[in-house]
Amino acid sequence: MKTVLILLAVLAFAAPVLVWAALDSAMCGHAGRVRCGIGLTDFMDDEFFMIAALPWLLAAALGLLAWRVGRKR
């Protein structure tokens, strides 16, 4: 059970980053920019943080739940 919760937490944390990187790469080809690439500055955006807030809160809740499940009673 603990392993499943940790796996779900990792997926919930990584999903917004992966989706944002894929969308940014797709827009790179559409915009016709000469220098295309994904950098840290692409993620320092208010829009990204608003979209990623809910999955990251879910990841934190799943991580805390996994930690509570794994504790000895």
C-alpha positions as CSV (number, residue, x, y, z in Angstrom):
1,M,0.0,0.0,0.0
2,K,2.8,2.4,0.9
3,T,4.6,1.7,-2.4
4,V,1.4,2.5,-4.4
5,L,0.8,5.7,-2.5
6,I,4.4,6.8,-3.1
7,L,4.2,5.9,-6.8
8,L,0.9,8.0,-7.1
9,A,2.6,10.9,-5.3
10,V,5.5,10.9,-7.7
11,L,3.2,10.7,-10.7
12,A,1.1,13.5,-9.4
13,F,4.2,15.7,-8.9
14,A,5.8,14.9,-12.2
15,A,2.7,15.1,-14.4
16,P,2.4,18.9,-14.6
17,V,6.1,19.3,-15.3
18,L,6.0,16.7,-18.2
19,V,2.8,18.1,-19.7
20,W,4.1,21.7,-19.5
21,A,7.3,20.6,-21.1
22,A,5.5,18.9,-23.9
23,L,3.2,21.9,-24.5
24,D,6.1,24.2,-24.5
25,S,8.0,22.1,-27.1
26,A,4.9,22.0,-29.3
27,M,4.5,25.8,-29.1
28,C,8.2,26.2,-29.9
29,G,7.6,24.7,-33.4
30,H,4.4,26.7,-33.8
31,A,5.9,30.1,-32.9
32,G,8.8,29.7,-35.3
33,R,11.4,30.6,-32.8
34,V,15.0,30.0,-33.9
35,R,16.3,28.9,-30.5
36,C,14.0,26.2,-29.1
37,G,14.5,24.3,-25.9
38,I,13.1,23.8,-22.5
39,G,14.8,25.6,-19.7
40,L,14.1,26.5,-16.1
41,T,12.7,29.9,-17.1
42,D,9.9,28.1,-18.9
43,F,8.6,26.8,-15.6
44,M,8.9,30.1,-13.7
45,D,5.5,31.3,-14.8
46,D,2.4,32.2,-12.8
47,E,0.3,30.2,-15.2
48,F,2.4,27.0,-14.7
49,F,2.2,27.4,-10.9
50,M,-1.6,27.8,-11.0
51,I,-2.0,24.7,-13.1
52,A,0.5,22.6,-11.1
53,A,-0.9,23.7,-7.6
54,L,-3.7,21.1,-7.4
55,P,-1.6,18.1,-8.5
56,W,1.2,19.1,-6.2
57,L,-1.1,19.4,-3.2
58,L,-2.4,16.0,-4.1
59,A,1.1,14.7,-4.3
60,A,1.8,16.2,-0.8
61,A,-1.3,14.6,0.6
62,L,-0.4,11.2,-0.9
63,G,3.1,11.5,0.4
64,L,1.9,12.3,3.9
65,L,-0.6,9.4,3.7
66,A,2.2,7.0,2.6
67,W,4.3,8.2,5.5
68,R,1.5,7.6,8.0
69,V,0.8,4.2,6.6
70,G,4.4,3.2,6.9
71,R,4.8,4.2,10.5
72,K,4.9,1.5,13.1
73,R,2.1,1.5,15.6
